[in-house]
Amino acid sequence: MTELRNKILNTIVEIKNKKDNTVIPIETKELIFEASKYSSTKTNIWYVFINNIKMKKTSEYSISYKCLDCDKMTTCASTQFLRKIRQGKSQCHQCVLMDINTVIYPSREKIHIEKKSLIELYEQSKNAFELYPEQYKNSYLLSHLTYEDYERIKPNIISFGNGSYLDIDNYDFWSIYKVNNQMCFSSVLYDKKNDCIFKANQPIMTCDNCQRGWRCKSIEQFKNCYKILCQECKLCNRTFKIRPTKNINNDILVYQSKLELKFIEWCASNNYVVLNGPYVDYNFNEKSRKYRVDFQIGDILIEIKDFHIWHKNQIASGQWEAKENAVKKYITDNKLNKFYFITPNNWKQMLFELKNIIK
């Protein structure tokens, strides 16, 4: 088994950093059998050292290796590769799926094993699916994406496997594929360049509202979603319903409060062309975030705020100050004029100043 594990280790072709997708040069790679301080049984387990650094399940690595059985390139995270080493499994995910669809022809001299191509297995899977009762097929399609569902959300997909699979246009979505578990079928993605399939798990998505990328569990959760929203925007949308309207040029505007709608109506009554505000990058609590300014008229940015507890909490925590500083920098960098912060208390004064500066 030690020899097999070393062979698996030597199949590594490339290691990338998930965060910036840079290639990590492999100078040394080594297997060490030692005790784990987290093991309750105090038994030894295998550890992988790359460039004398211990690889962990939480390591931000994307590992590409050539399977010992099928000789195809496969990409996985550090968690999956460590599991292969410790369990001594030479097969990749493709081989496991191929084995359940292998045709064996016995003869007097030897047993001939014929493995079908992935395209053939996909066609067989679709035909087998049609033989199931209508109740099962309807139930399956209620919780799994169809090809049309996938095409709808595809523009929001940045990567799969938490950054391991980035070539989105190279992947075909197969909504029905036969698997060896109690579900019988599942959806997979087919990599046309490497002739392999993988699960569409841990996708990094772009939020329709804040344009921020975030990781979620699977793409199946967006089957019935009109908009793809991150957790923060989804919570905000449940509290303050994001509603669409139009400006005097019939461009779409979004607003969240009656005060914002009142401002849009004021702009229309004065024949001002108001647009949705830009997204501004800022940092808070050592995290990169995006702040969407409510509106923009020409070279003027406008934020409308009512006295809600969320805004009071942001002032207390310092988050609002971080947003204001980022907006000031954005105005300087983009050579804009001014940033107006309008509340119910200064409503008349701000509108009067705004009217004068627009003139």
Secondary structure, 3 states (H helix, E strand, C coil): CHHHHHHHHCCEEEEEECCCCCECCCCCEEEEEEECCCCCCCCEEEEEEECCEECCCCCCEEEEEECCCCCCEEEEEHHHHHHHHHHCCCCCHHHHHHHCCEEEEECCCCEEEEECCHHHHHHHHHHHHHCCCHHHHHHHHHHCCCHHHHHHHHHHEEEECCCCECCHHHEEEEEEEECCCCCCEEEEEEECCCCEEECCECCEEECCCCCCEEECCECHHHCCCCCCCCHHHHHHHHHCCCEEEECCCCCEEEECCHHHHHHHHHHHHCCCCCEECCEEEEEECCEEEEEECCEEECCEEEEECCCCHHHHHHHHHCHHHHHHHHHHHHHHHCCCCEEEEECCCCHHHHHHHHHHHHC
